[in-house]
């Protein structure tokens, strides 16, 4: 599914309303298969993704955790981010796209560096809270429990980074140390 300004990070939840006929067909197919599909972001200035050049080829793979279908054919669903993927090839374009995927495996960060960078991220999150940014209780709990620096970076990016191009940049970073440093920079630049 190609959407404007949308990024699905691993470990994140994304609510969606499915109403377009092609995405209704895609959802029906997905629910019959393995309940997974990707969210890819349109490139800046594009209003409709007509070709493969109109959207980013690094996307978030998600699992449909819940789906409520309505009498008018629309559906509300909750998509849970599972992995970063790159589109390797498109095997179908109509009525919806199907791509061969390549998972972007995380390059782990050294333990000491991961602890230092994670602590900086959490400190910046505390500054956001102190400046009046509403942090849901569930997010606080997830931040307190996140022991993996890669997971922490995804949860924080999903919750706090507003600029869609910055979000895409973070999604494309498989090196966790590089991702954490970029996240710290973006959080600082966007701080209220």
N, CA and C of each residue as an Amber inpcrd file, in Angstrom:
protein
   576
   0.8510000  -1.1670000   0.0000000   0.0000000   0.0000000   0.0000000
   0.8950000   1.2280000   0.0000000   0.6780000   2.1180000  -0.9230000
   1.4620000   3.3400000  -1.0300000   0.6220000   4.4960000  -0.5220000
   1.1710000   5.2150000   0.4700000   0.4420000   6.3030000   1.1160000
   1.3210000   7.5460000   1.1990000   0.7090000   8.7280000   1.2070000
   1.4990000   9.9440000   1.4100000   1.8760000  10.0860000   2.8820000
   3.1180000  10.4710000   3.1390000   3.5840000  10.8040000   4.4930000
   3.3660000   9.7030000   5.5210000   3.3600000   8.4420000   5.1110000
   3.1170000   7.3280000   6.0390000   4.3480000   6.4360000   6.1240000
   4.7210000   6.1080000   7.3500000   5.8650000   5.2320000   7.5960000
   5.4680000   4.2200000   8.6550000   5.6600000   2.9570000   8.3800000
   5.3810000   1.8990000   9.3490000   6.7090000   1.3610000   9.8720000
   6.9840000   1.6330000  11.1490000   8.2030000   1.1390000  11.7870000
   7.9500000  -0.2280000  12.4150000   8.9930000  -1.0570000  12.4630000
   8.8660000  -2.2790000  13.2670000   8.5010000  -1.8850000  14.7050000
   7.7050000  -2.6900000  15.3660000   7.2810000  -2.4950000  16.7580000
   6.2140000  -1.4100000  16.9160000   5.7400000  -0.8310000  15.8250000
   4.7340000   0.2260000  15.9160000   3.3750000  -0.3050000  15.4730000
   2.3340000   0.3490000  15.9440000   0.9690000   0.0280000  15.5290000
   0.4330000   1.1740000  14.6880000  -0.2280000   0.8250000  13.5900000
  -0.7900000   1.8320000  12.6920000  -2.2510000   1.5110000  12.4020000
  -3.1750000   2.3990000  12.8160000  -4.5790000   2.2010000  12.4340000
  -4.7890000   2.6650000  11.0010000  -5.6070000   1.9460000  10.2620000
  -5.8810000   2.2980000   8.8700000  -7.3630000   2.1420000   8.5650000
  -7.8570000   3.0010000   7.6860000  -9.1950000   2.8610000   7.1080000
  -8.9900000   2.4900000   5.6490000  -9.5010000   1.3440000   5.2460000
  -9.3850000   0.8660000   3.8670000 -10.6990000   1.1710000   3.1610000
 -10.6250000   2.0000000   2.0930000 -11.8530000   2.3680000   1.3870000
 -11.7120000   2.3140000  -0.1260000 -10.4920000   2.4580000  -0.6730000
 -10.3240000   2.4160000  -2.1270000 -10.5390000   0.9990000  -2.6390000
 -11.1820000   0.8410000  -3.7940000 -11.4530000  -0.5020000  -4.3270000
 -10.2070000  -1.3870000  -4.4560000  -9.0930000  -0.8270000  -4.9420000
  -7.8890000  -1.6700000  -5.1020000  -7.3590000  -2.1420000  -3.7540000
  -7.4650000  -1.2860000  -2.7280000  -6.9780000  -1.6960000  -1.4080000
  -7.9810000  -2.6060000  -0.6960000  -9.2530000  -2.5060000  -1.0590000
 -10.2350000  -3.4840000  -0.5560000  -9.8940000  -4.8670000  -1.1040000
  -9.5690000  -4.9140000  -2.4090000  -9.1840000  -6.1890000  -3.0270000
  -7.8970000  -6.7120000  -2.3970000  -6.9490000  -5.8120000  -2.1430000
  -5.6870000  -6.2150000  -1.5310000  -5.9340000  -6.7770000  -0.1300000
  -6.7600000  -6.1000000   0.6600000  -7.0370000  -6.5610000   2.0150000
  -7.7020000  -7.9350000   2.0030000  -8.6530000  -8.1490000   1.0980000
  -9.3030000  -9.4650000   1.0110000  -8.2680000 -10.5460000   0.7180000
  -7.3510000 -10.2590000  -0.2130000  -6.3010000 -11.2170000  -0.5540000
  -5.3740000 -11.4540000   0.6370000  -4.9800000 -10.3650000   1.2990000
  -4.0740000 -10.4490000   2.4580000  -4.6960000 -11.2970000   3.5710000
  -5.9780000 -11.0930000   3.8350000  -6.6420000 -11.8370000   4.9160000
  -6.7470000 -13.3220000   4.5910000  -6.7830000 -13.6700000   3.3110000
  -6.8130000 -15.0790000   2.9110000  -5.4230000 -15.7070000   2.9440000
  -4.3920000 -14.8860000   2.9040000  -3.0070000 -15.3720000   2.8620000
  -2.4200000 -15.3400000   4.2770000  -1.3560000 -14.5640000   4.4640000
  -0.6410000 -14.5460000   5.7400000  -0.8850000 -13.2890000   6.5630000
  -1.8700000 -12.4870000   6.1650000  -2.2740000 -11.2870000   6.9090000
  -1.1870000 -10.2110000   6.9570000  -0.3060000 -10.1830000   5.9600000
   0.7750000  -9.1990000   5.9500000   0.7790000  -8.3830000   4.6720000
   1.1250000  -7.0880000   4.8190000   1.3780000  -6.2360000   3.6630000
   2.2840000  -5.0970000   4.0800000   2.7830000  -4.3900000   3.0820000
   3.7390000  -3.3100000   3.3160000   3.0840000  -1.9460000   3.1850000
   3.6510000  -0.9940000   3.9190000   3.3040000   0.4130000   3.7630000
   4.5400000   1.1070000   3.1990000   4.3940000   1.6870000   2.0160000
   5.4730000   2.4590000   1.3950000   5.0240000   3.9100000   1.2930000
   5.9720000   4.8280000   1.4160000   5.6440000   6.2530000   1.3740000
   5.8820000   6.8180000  -0.0240000   4.9130000   7.6280000  -0.4750000
   5.0690000   8.3310000  -1.7450000   6.2080000   9.3290000  -1.6240000
   6.8720000   9.5600000  -2.7280000   7.9390000  10.5580000  -2.7610000
   7.3240000  11.9590000  -2.7260000   8.0960000  12.9510000  -2.2670000
   7.5690000  14.3290000  -2.1930000   7.0540000  14.8120000  -3.5450000
   5.9370000  15.5150000  -3.5030000   5.3450000  16.0800000  -4.7100000
   4.4550000  15.1380000  -5.4920000   4.3760000  13.8750000  -5.0750000
   3.5380000  12.8880000  -5.7730000   2.1830000  12.8120000  -5.0580000
   1.1040000  12.8750000  -5.8300000  -0.2270000  12.7750000  -5.2270000
  -0.8650000  11.4060000  -5.4520000  -0.3800000  10.6990000  -6.4760000
  -0.8580000   9.3420000  -6.7290000   0.2950000   8.5290000  -7.3040000
   0.5570000   7.3900000  -6.6980000   1.6690000   6.5440000  -7.1340000
   1.2480000   5.7410000  -8.3580000   1.5750000   6.2540000  -9.5280000
   1.2020000   5.5890000 -10.7800000   2.2780000   4.6260000 -11.2580000
   3.5200000   4.9120000 -10.8840000   4.6140000   4.0410000 -11.3070000
   5.4870000   3.6910000 -10.1020000   6.3810000   2.7500000 -10.3040000
   7.2800000   2.3100000  -9.2370000   8.2690000   3.3960000  -8.8370000
   8.4250000   4.4090000  -9.6640000   9.3420000   5.5130000  -9.3610000
   8.7040000   6.5400000  -8.4290000   7.4140000   6.4210000  -8.1550000
   6.6870000   7.4290000  -7.3810000   6.7220000   7.2080000  -5.8730000
   7.3600000   6.1240000  -5.4360000   7.3750000   5.8570000  -3.9930000
   8.7140000   5.2540000  -3.5870000   8.9960000   5.3500000  -2.2920000
  10.2350000   4.8040000  -1.7340000  10.1710000   3.2790000  -1.7440000
  11.3090000   2.6460000  -1.9980000  11.3390000   1.1910000  -2.0850000
  11.8120000   0.5210000  -0.8070000  12.0460000   1.3040000   0.2410000
  12.2250000   0.7480000   1.5790000  10.9230000   1.0360000   2.3050000
  10.3450000  -0.0130000   2.8620000   9.0090000   0.1030000   3.4520000
   8.9370000  -0.7050000   4.7360000   7.8240000  -0.5480000   5.4280000
   7.5690000  -1.3400000   6.6280000   6.6240000  -2.4860000   6.3070000
   7.0100000  -3.6930000   6.7090000   6.1480000  -4.8660000   6.5720000
   5.3150000  -4.9850000   7.8330000   3.9980000  -5.1420000   7.6740000
   3.1170000  -5.2080000   8.8360000   2.1850000  -6.4010000   8.8060000
   1.7370000  -6.7570000   9.9800000   0.7870000  -7.8490000  10.1860000
  -0.5540000  -7.2600000  10.5930000  -1.6180000  -7.6810000   9.9370000
  -2.9620000  -7.2360000  10.3040000  -3.3210000  -7.9200000  11.6210000
  -3.3410000  -7.1440000  12.7040000  -3.6430000  -7.6870000  14.0370000
  -5.1490000  -7.7440000  14.2880000  -5.8670000  -6.7770000  13.7300000
  -7.3220000  -6.7360000  13.8970000  -7.9240000  -6.0740000  12.6650000
  -9.1030000  -6.5370000  12.2960000  -9.7830000  -5.9820000  11.1250000
 -11.2890000  -6.0270000  11.3590000 -11.9290000  -4.8790000  11.1800000
 -13.3810000  -4.7880000  11.2780000 -13.8990000  -4.3450000   9.9190000
 -14.6540000  -5.2300000   9.2660000 -15.2050000  -4.9110000   7.9580000
 -16.6160000  -4.3790000   8.1290000 -16.9190000  -3.3190000   7.3820000
 -18.2110000  -2.6510000   7.4870000 -19.1050000  -3.0160000   6.3060000
 -20.4060000  -2.8060000   6.4810000 -21.3780000  -3.1620000   5.4420000
 -21.1340000  -2.4280000   4.1250000 -20.5580000  -1.2070000   4.1970000
 -20.3210000  -0.4400000   2.9670000 -19.0480000  -0.8740000   2.2270000
 -18.3780000  -1.9270000   2.7230000 -17.1850000  -2.4450000   2.0690000
 -15.8740000  -1.8810000   2.5960000 -15.9670000  -0.8550000   3.4330000
 -14.7470000  -0.3070000   4.0280000 -14.3330000  -1.1740000   5.2180000
 -13.1080000  -0.9840000   5.6600000 -12.5950000  -1.7440000   6.8030000
 -11.6890000  -0.8670000   7.6540000 -11.7980000  -1.0350000   8.9490000
 -10.8360000  -0.4620000   9.8820000  -9.9160000  -1.6000000  10.3070000
  -8.6170000  -1.3200000  10.3300000  -7.7080000  -2.3640000  10.7620000
  -6.5590000  -1.7740000  11.5710000  -5.8850000  -2.6450000  12.2890000
  -4.6980000  -2.2830000  13.0420000  -3.5510000  -3.1010000  12.4700000
  -2.5260000  -2.3980000  12.0050000  -1.3610000  -3.0280000  11.4000000
  -0.1900000  -2.9150000  12.3740000   0.4720000  -4.0280000  12.6390000
   1.6280000  -4.0380000  13.5290000   2.8910000  -4.1910000  12.6930000
   3.8160000  -3.2350000  12.8510000   5.0690000  -3.2790000  12.1110000
   5.9330000  -4.4490000  12.5440000   6.4610000  -5.1890000  11.5670000
   7.2930000  -6.3570000  11.8440000   8.7430000  -6.1750000  11.4140000
   8.9770000  -5.5580000  10.2470000  10.3330000  -5.5080000   9.7050000
  10.4810000  -4.3910000   8.6800000  11.7430000  -4.0090000   8.4530000
  12.1120000  -3.1260000   7.3520000  12.3580000  -4.0150000   6.1430000
  11.8400000  -3.6090000   5.0020000  12.0530000  -4.3920000   3.7870000
  12.3550000  -3.4680000   2.6110000  12.9930000  -4.0610000   1.6130000
  13.2370000  -3.3670000   0.3470000  12.5100000  -4.1640000  -0.7370000
  11.8700000  -3.4390000  -1.6440000  11.2100000  -4.1060000  -2.7600000
  12.2850000  -4.5420000  -3.7450000  12.3910000  -5.8420000  -3.9640000
  13.4020000  -6.3800000  -4.8700000  12.8850000  -6.4230000  -6.3080000
  11.5880000  -6.7090000  -6.4530000  10.9900000  -6.8200000  -7.7770000
   9.4830000  -6.7780000  -7.6080000   8.7920000  -6.2880000  -8.6160000
   7.3340000  -6.2830000  -8.5730000   6.8210000  -7.3970000  -9.4700000
   6.0600000  -8.2940000  -8.8810000   5.5550000  -9.4470000  -9.6260000
   4.1130000  -9.2370000 -10.0850000   3.4780000  -8.1800000  -9.5530000
   2.1070000  -7.8310000  -9.9580000   1.9200000  -6.3380000  -9.7060000
   1.2080000  -5.6590000 -10.6130000   0.9250000  -4.2280000 -10.4350000
  -0.5590000  -3.9190000 -10.3340000  -1.4160000  -4.7740000 -10.8920000
  -2.8520000  -4.5320000 -10.8110000  -3.5660000  -5.8140000 -10.3880000
  -4.6460000  -5.7490000  -9.6890000  -5.3180000  -4.5380000  -9.2040000
  -4.5700000  -3.8650000  -8.0480000  -3.5790000  -4.5590000  -7.4630000
  -2.7230000  -3.9870000  -6.4230000  -1.3310000  -4.5590000  -6.6210000
  -0.3560000  -3.8760000  -6.0660000   1.0310000  -4.3100000  -6.2420000
   1.3780000  -5.4730000  -5.3180000   2.1420000  -6.4140000  -5.8580000
   2.7630000  -7.4760000  -5.0640000   4.2430000  -7.4380000  -5.4020000
   5.0760000  -7.4070000  -4.3630000   6.5160000  -7.3040000  -4.5730000
   7.2480000  -8.4630000  -3.9190000   8.3660000  -8.8140000  -4.5120000
   9.3170000  -9.7070000  -3.8460000  10.0830000  -8.8210000  -2.8730000
  10.2740000  -9.3080000  -1.6580000  10.8650000  -8.4890000  -0.5990000
  12.2270000  -8.9990000  -0.1770000  13.0460000  -8.0580000   0.2620000
  14.3280000  -8.3780000   0.8640000  14.3300000  -7.6930000   2.2330000
  14.4570000  -8.4820000   3.3030000  14.4750000  -7.8850000   4.6430000
  15.7780000  -7.1290000   4.8500000  15.6760000  -5.9410000   5.4460000
  16.8560000  -5.1720000   5.8220000  17.2000000  -5.5730000   7.2540000
  18.1540000  -6.4400000   7.3800000  18.5450000  -6.9710000   8.6880000
  19.3250000  -5.9010000   9.4400000  19.0020000  -5.7270000  10.7020000
  19.6520000  -4.7110000  11.5270000  21.1140000  -5.0530000  11.7610000
  21.9570000  -4.0310000  11.6340000  23.3640000  -4.1500000  12.0020000
  23.4340000  -3.7180000  13.4620000  23.7400000  -4.6400000  14.3750000
  23.6810000  -4.3040000  15.7990000  24.7290000  -3.2760000  16.2020000
  24.4080000  -2.5650000  17.2580000  25.3140000  -1.5780000  17.8270000
  26.0900000  -2.2470000  18.9670000  27.3480000  -1.8310000  19.1600000
  28.1310000  -2.3460000  20.2820000  27.4130000  -2.0080000  21.5890000
  27.4910000  -2.8990000  22.5630000  26.7150000  -2.7710000  23.8070000
  26.9100000  -1.4220000  24.4910000  28.1360000  -1.0070000  24.6850000
  28.3880000   0.2480000  25.4130000  27.8540000   1.4520000  24.6420000
  28.1060000   1.4780000  23.3410000  27.6070000   2.5760000  22.5210000
  26.0780000   2.5700000  22.4950000  25.4880000   1.3860000  22.4210000
  24.0290000   1.2760000  22.4350000  23.4290000   1.8190000  23.7130000
  24.0430000   1.5080000  24.8440000  23.5610000   2.0200000  26.1340000
  23.6610000   3.5390000  26.1880000  24.7830000   4.0830000  25.7210000
  24.9870000   5.5350000  25.7500000  23.9740000   6.2460000  24.8570000
  23.8250000   5.7680000  23.6210000  22.8880000   6.4000000  22.6940000
  21.4420000   6.2430000  23.1640000  21.0980000   5.0750000  23.6910000
  19.7380000   4.8490000  24.2010000  19.4350000   5.8010000  25.3550000
  20.4080000   6.0020000  26.2370000  20.2180000   6.9190000  27.3630000
  19.9860000   8.3440000  26.8600000  20.6980000   8.7390000  25.8080000
  20.4930000  10.0740000  25.2350000  19.0880000  10.2070000  24.6550000
  18.6210000   9.1580000  23.9740000  17.2690000   9.1810000  23.4050000
  16.2330000   9.3200000  24.5190000  16.3740000   8.5440000  25.5650000
  15.4170000   8.6130000  26.6790000  15.4540000   9.9700000  27.3780000
  16.6310000  10.5580000  27.4540000  16.7480000  11.8900000  28.0610000
  16.0080000  12.9310000  27.2190000  16.1350000  12.8350000  25.9130000
  15.4200000  13.7620000  25.0280000  13.9050000  13.5510000  25.1560000
  13.4740000  12.2950000  25.2720000  12.0410000  12.0160000  25.4650000
  11.5460000  12.6720000  26.7550000  12.3640000  12.6510000  27.8040000
  12.0020000  13.3030000  29.0670000  11.8620000  14.8120000  28.8640000
  12.7300000  15.4070000  28.0220000  12.6140000  16.8370000  27.7120000
  11.3050000  17.1320000  26.9770000  10.9200000  16.2400000  26.0720000
   9.6400000  16.4090000  25.3670000   8.4980000  16.4560000  26.3830000
   8.5050000  15.5100000  27.3090000   7.4760000  15.4610000  28.3450000
   7.4740000  16.7530000  29.1560000   8.6580000  17.2100000  29.5460000
   8.7850000  18.4240000  30.3540000   8.2790000  19.6550000  29.6110000
   8.3180000  19.6030000  28.2820000   7.8430000  20.7350000  27.4780000
   6.3690000  20.6090000  27.1060000   5.6870000  19.6550000  27.7280000
   4.2460000  19.5460000  27.5520000   3.7720000  18.5990000  26.4740000
   4.6830000  17.8500000  25.8540000   4.2650000  16.8720000  24.8550000
   3.5720000  15.7280000  25.5790000   2.3590000  15.4290000  25.1520000
   1.5900000  14.3580000  25.7770000   2.1890000  13.0140000  25.3980000
   2.5810000  12.2630000  26.4020000   3.1530000  10.9390000  26.1850000
   2.1840000   9.9210000  26.7810000   1.5220000   9.1320000  25.9520000
   0.5640000   8.1510000  26.4690000   1.2340000   7.1780000  27.4430000
   0.4770000   6.7350000  28.4100000   0.9840000   5.8080000  29.4270000
   1.5650000   4.5460000  28.7910000   0.9200000   4.0390000  27.7510000
   1.4030000   2.8360000  27.0770000   2.7930000   3.0640000  26.4840000
   3.0230000   4.2660000  25.9210000   4.3310000   4.5720000  25.3600000
   5.3750000   4.6470000  26.4760000   5.0220000   5.2760000  27.5860000
   5.9440000   5.3220000  28.7330000   6.3560000   3.9190000  29.1490000
   5.3940000   3.0140000  29.1980000   5.6650000   1.6280000  29.5960000
   6.5960000   0.9510000  28.5780000   6.3260000   1.1760000  27.3050000
   7.1720000   0.5660000  26.2630000   8.5920000   1.1150000  26.3010000
   8.7240000   2.4220000  26.5460000  10.0550000   3.0200000  26.6300000
  10.8270000   2.4610000  27.8190000  10.1360000   2.2640000  28.9310000
  10.7910000   1.7310000  30.1340000  11.2240000   0.2810000  29.9350000
  10.4990000  -0.4630000  29.1070000  10.7880000  -1.8860000  28.9150000
  11.7200000  -2.1640000  27.7450000  11.9280000  -1.1820000  26.8760000
  12.7320000  -1.4110000  25.6670000  14.2060000  -1.5540000  26.0450000
  14.7000000  -2.7760000  25.9720000  16.1070000  -3.0270000  26.2960000
  16.9640000  -3.1040000  25.0350000  16.3480000  -3.2800000  23.8850000
  17.0660000  -3.3680000  22.6240000  17.1420000  -1.9770000  21.9950000
  18.3510000  -1.4580000  21.7260000  18.4720000  -0.1120000  21.1550000
  17.7420000   0.0590000  19.8150000  17.7150000  -0.9800000  18.9830000
  17.0040000  -0.8860000  17.7120000  15.5080000  -0.7260000  17.9080000
  14.9500000  -1.5180000  18.8230000  13.5160000  -1.3950000  19.1250000
  13.2090000  -0.0300000  19.7100000  14.0520000   0.4350000  20.6300000
  13.8560000   1.7590000  21.2270000  13.8250000   2.8280000  20.1450000
  14.7630000   2.7580000  19.2000000  14.8030000   3.7800000  18.1450000
  13.5220000   3.7750000  17.3200000  12.9880000   2.5990000  17.0270000
  11.7600000   2.5160000  16.2310000  10.5490000   3.0410000  16.9950000
  10.4420000   2.6720000  18.2680000   9.3030000   3.1180000  19.0790000
   9.3200000   4.6420000  19.2180000  10.4960000   5.2040000  19.4870000
  10.6100000   6.6520000  19.6640000  10.3900000   7.3820000  18.3440000
  10.9640000   6.8790000  17.2580000  10.7600000   7.5230000  15.9550000
   9.2740000   7.5490000  15.5960000   8.6040000   6.4350000  15.8150000
   7.1710000   6.3650000  15.5180000   6.3760000   7.3730000  16.3520000
   6.7310000   7.5040000  17.6180000   5.9630000   8.3540000  18.5270000
   6.2650000   9.8490000  18.3990000   7.5200000  10.2020000  18.1110000
   7.9080000  11.6050000  18.2480000   8.3070000  12.3140000  16.9540000
   8.8060000  11.6220000  15.9600000   9.2740000  12.3000000  14.7460000
   8.0790000  12.6240000  13.8530000   7.8990000  13.8980000  13.5650000
   6.7280000  14.3510000  12.7980000   7.0290000  14.5150000  11.3050000
   8.2370000  14.9170000  10.9590000   8.5830000  15.1660000   9.5660000
   8.6570000  13.8370000   8.8090000   7.8640000  13.7100000   7.7610000
   7.7700000  12.4240000   7.0590000   9.0820000  12.0270000   6.3820000
   9.8470000  12.9880000   5.8710000  11.1220000  12.6380000   5.2250000
  12.1400000  12.1520000   6.2550000  12.1210000  12.7350000   7.4380000
  12.9930000  12.2530000   8.5120000  12.5890000  10.8400000   8.9260000
  11.2960000  10.5960000   8.9860000  10.8160000   9.2610000   9.3480000
  11.2980000   8.2310000   8.3120000  11.1950000   8.5780000   7.0390000
  11.6450000   7.6690000   5.9850000  13.1510000   7.4410000   6.0990000
  13.8960000   8.5030000   6.3610000  15.3490000   8.3870000   6.5320000
  15.6690000   7.3910000   7.6500000  14.9620000   7.4770000   8.7700000
  15.1940000   6.5560000   9.8940000  14.7970000   5.1310000   9.5310000
  13.7100000   4.9880000   8.7850000  13.2850000   3.6450000   8.3710000
  14.3550000   2.9810000   7.4970000  15.0270000   3.7630000   6.6940000
  16.0150000   3.2220000   5.7610000  17.3400000   2.8510000   6.4250000
  17.5180000   3.2140000   7.6900000  18.7850000   2.9420000   8.3690000
  18.7680000   1.5670000   9.0190000  19.5110000   0.6320000   8.4650000
  19.5850000  -0.6960000   9.0810000  20.6740000  -0.7600000  10.1530000
  21.6680000   0.1330000  10.0810000  22.7290000   0.1980000  11.0890000
  22.1640000   0.9090000  12.3160000  22.0250000   0.1850000  13.4200000
  21.3420000   0.7220000  14.6060000  22.0740000   1.9280000  15.1860000
  23.4010000   1.9280000  15.1970000  24.1470000   3.0790000  15.7190000
  23.8860000   4.3220000  14.8710000  23.9200000   4.1570000  13.5480000
  23.6390000   5.2770000  12.6350000  22.2080000   5.7670000  12.8560000
  21.2750000   4.8340000  12.9980000  19.8680000   5.1900000  13.2140000
  19.6870000   5.9670000  14.5090000  20.3140000   5.5080000  15.5990000
  20.1870000   6.1940000  16.8870000  20.7710000   7.6040000  16.8250000
  21.9160000   7.7670000  16.1930000  22.5180000   9.1040000  16.0850000
  21.6170000  10.0290000  15.2560000  21.0700000   9.5030000  14.1680000
  20.1540000  10.3100000  13.3410000  18.8870000  10.6390000  14.1250000
  18.3850000   9.6900000  14.8920000  17.1890000   9.9280000  15.7050000
  17.4560000  11.0370000  16.7130000  18.5910000  11.0070000  17.3730000
  18.9390000  12.0550000  18.3400000  18.9810000  13.4100000  17.6650000
  19.5810000  13.4640000  16.4920000  19.6450000  14.7260000  15.7320000
  18.2440000  15.2170000  15.3610000  17.4120000  14.3150000  14.8390000
  16.0510000  14.6970000  14.4360000  15.2030000  15.1240000  15.6380000
  15.3010000  14.3760000  16.7260000  14.5360000  14.7390000  17.9260000
  14.9200000  16.1250000  18.4240000  16.2070000  16.4090000  18.4150000
  16.6980000  17.7090000  18.8750000  16.1960000  18.8180000  17.9660000
  16.2240000  18.5850000  16.6510000  15.7800000  19.5980000  15.6950000
  14.2690000  19.8350000  15.7660000  13.4980000  18.8110000  16.1140000
  12.0380000  18.9470000  16.1560000  11.5120000  19.3060000  17.5430000
  12.4020000  19.4130000  18.5310000  11.9620000  19.6150000  19.9130000
  11.1060000  20.8870000  20.0380000   9.9690000  20.7690000  20.7110000
   9.0940000  21.9480000  20.8610000   9.7160000  23.0060000  21.7730000
